[in-house]
Amino acid sequence: MPNLALELGKQSASLGVNSAYGEPRELEGVHLIPVAMTWSGFGGGSDEEGNGGGGAGGYAIPLGAYIRRGDDLRFEPNIVAFLAVAIPFVWVAGRALSRVIRALKK
């Protein structure tokens, strides 16, 4: 049986924005480059007899796109996805900061 960790590592190398949303596109002289936050994980194992298994999973959130028209390059955010990511992040960061401040006061 091949080494599962190596096989899963090879497969996870292809995960990312390109696999989730495709390659950058050009449409009527406008270049569109998708931007996403992606993450993935994998695991596997086997016993002494060679029986084993593994799996992988991933997730992608579309954050927006870079749009290039001639020499002009700008980022167009996906507001809904941005808020879905930013609100929990700000809540966790604020909670962690409040605990650090509380610990420093003691």
C-alpha positions as a Python dict, from the first residue, in 0.01 Angstrom:
ca = {
    (1, 'M'): (0, 0, 0),
    (2, 'P'): (147, 340, -93),
    (3, 'N'): (220, 594, 178),
    (4, 'L'): (-115, 771, 233),
    (5, 'A'): (40, 1091, 367),
    (6, 'L'): (246, 1135, 51),
    (7, 'E'): (-49, 1064, -176),
    (8, 'L'): (-276, 1306, 11),
    (9, 'G'): (0, 1567, 11),
    (10, 'K'): (26, 1544, -367),
    (11, 'Q'): (-350, 1585, -404),
    (12, 'S'): (-371, 1881, -167),
    (13, 'A'): (-109, 2072, -366),
    (14, 'S'): (-370, 2130, -637),
    (15, 'L'): (-624, 2286, -399),
    (16, 'G'): (-662, 2662, -400),
    (17, 'V'): (-828, 2951, -575),
    (18, 'N'): (-765, 2810, -924),
    (19, 'S'): (-930, 2479, -842),
    (20, 'A'): (-1226, 2653, -674),
    (21, 'Y'): (-1294, 2938, -919),
    (22, 'G'): (-1077, 2874, -1222),
    (23, 'E'): (-796, 3052, -1395),
    (24, 'P'): (-785, 3428, -1447),
    (25, 'R'): (-997, 3534, -1745),
    (26, 'E'): (-979, 3803, -2008),
    (27, 'L'): (-1305, 3942, -2144),
    (28, 'E'): (-1309, 4227, -2397),
    (29, 'G'): (-972, 4358, -2280),
    (30, 'V'): (-1059, 4334, -1910),
    (31, 'H'): (-859, 4087, -1700),
    (32, 'L'): (-1045, 3923, -1409),
    (33, 'I'): (-840, 3750, -1138),
    (34, 'P'): (-1048, 3571, -871),
    (35, 'V'): (-944, 3604, -507),
    (36, 'A'): (-1056, 3356, -244),
    (37, 'M'): (-967, 3239, 102),
    (38, 'T'): (-915, 2865, 87),
    (39, 'W'): (-808, 2603, 333),
    (40, 'S'): (-782, 2230, 329),
    (41, 'G'): (-692, 1942, 552),
    (42, 'F'): (-620, 1577, 516),
    (43, 'G'): (-538, 1276, 725),
    (44, 'G'): (-486, 908, 705),
    (45, 'G'): (-358, 606, 886),
    (46, 'S'): (-298, 234, 868),
    (47, 'D'): (-237, -64, 1095),
    (48, 'E'): (36, -328, 1097),
    (49, 'E'): (-155, -542, 847),
    (50, 'G'): (-159, -269, 585),
    (51, 'N'): (-526, -181, 626),
    (52, 'G'): (-580, 192, 619),
    (53, 'G'): (-767, 484, 488),
    (54, 'G'): (-762, 855, 458),
    (55, 'G'): (-950, 1155, 346),
    (56, 'A'): (-930, 1519, 259),
    (57, 'G'): (-1154, 1820, 260),
    (58, 'G'): (-1142, 2184, 175),
    (59, 'Y'): (-1338, 2504, 174),
    (60, 'A'): (-1323, 2822, -33),
    (61, 'I'): (-1482, 3163, 25),
    (62, 'P'): (-1492, 3403, -271),
    (63, 'L'): (-1348, 3734, -146),
    (64, 'G'): (-1367, 3923, -475),
    (65, 'A'): (-1163, 3980, -786),
    (66, 'Y'): (-881, 4195, -914),
    (67, 'I'): (-995, 4376, -1226),
    (68, 'R'): (-740, 4517, -1470),
    (69, 'R'): (-841, 4756, -1747),
    (70, 'G'): (-530, 4872, -1928),
    (71, 'D'): (-299, 5017, -1660),
    (72, 'D'): (-578, 5045, -1399),
    (73, 'L'): (-583, 4765, -1141),
    (74, 'R'): (-839, 4756, -861),
    (75, 'F'): (-990, 4506, -621),
    (76, 'E'): (-1367, 4454, -627),
    (77, 'P'): (-1467, 4285, -299),
    (78, 'N'): (-1750, 4039, -255),
    (79, 'I'): (-1917, 4222, 35),
    (80, 'V'): (-2134, 3931, 150),
    (81, 'A'): (-1839, 3690, 173),
    (82, 'F'): (-1623, 3961, 331),
    (83, 'L'): (-1878, 4017, 608),
    (84, 'A'): (-1921, 3642, 658),
    (85, 'V'): (-1547, 3620, 727),
    (86, 'A'): (-1489, 3956, 899),
    (87, 'I'): (-1767, 3946, 1160),
    (88, 'P'): (-1655, 3622, 1330),
    (89, 'F'): (-1290, 3727, 1301),
    (90, 'V'): (-1354, 4064, 1468),
    (91, 'W'): (-1559, 3895, 1742),
    (92, 'V'): (-1284, 3641, 1820),
    (93, 'A'): (-1010, 3905, 1805),
    (94, 'G'): (-1206, 4137, 2036),
    (95, 'R'): (-1274, 3860, 2283),
    (96, 'A'): (-907, 3755, 2285),
    (97, 'L'): (-795, 4116, 2329),
    (98, 'S'): (-1034, 4167, 2621),
    (99, 'R'): (-896, 3856, 2793),
    (100, 'V'): (-538, 3971, 2741),
    (101, 'I'): (-619, 4311, 2888),
    (102, 'R'): (-800, 4149, 3180),
    (103, 'A'): (-500, 3920, 3246),
    (104, 'L'): (-257, 4213, 3233),
    (105, 'K'): (-462, 4409, 3490),
    (106, 'K'): (-422, 4132, 3750),
}
